[in-house]
């Protein structure tokens, strides 16, 4: 097993010369901070964090590789890609530790000419990591000697790693028992929601915070709109249920007699009383006028006598 300083960054390139050319790059984790890309790009180890690699010794056989750009939880792994046209259809990628499997464990073995080849625990020693003509990579079963150019990797040690988060390795739950234990901690099982671990960059955290703030603001605006609309609807319902004021029509009241007269002119019916007789009680005698003969009848004067 080759000996690499795990506390320093390394440049990984093809061949024996590190001057110019291209170097291996591992991007930050996109796709909800779960996966990233792996390819060769023009060498720029001064400002390109994708080309700065840590080779962390997991045990006496395997290394774990991660780039400065992928962060402490972004590991070099492989996956099967149906669209890949090489035998095995297996390509490398950067993967979050919560999704990683045995392919995160790499052996770095020498060819004997100062260069090295990569194999991983998932594919076994019959498959080597190889650079394709289009700067992409795949696992190849063509491992005959002398070494093929796309499988001859070299390393250049660079500056020291200043991030304490790169001092340990996190492995997923369920790592194959055939992998000897090392200085590891178990990662939590992945959930359907994006990871909010410390592996997120500051920009990603700020973006998530801004997105949550906007979502809350939109929700409040929608709630306010519906409450206002409901209030207007309730007010309109109350106004519509009260009929407008109309004066009560004055009713003409007439006496029964006037009503009768309007229907049939005539005289009012007078009640007819039964005839009655005077009381004939004998206790009260009939009184007669005084017929005093002493008074002489008087005559009225005439005109001739004036």
Order of alpha helices (4+ residues) and beta strands (2+ residues): beta-beta-beta-beta-beta-beta-beta-beta-beta-beta-beta-beta-beta-beta-beta-alpha-alpha
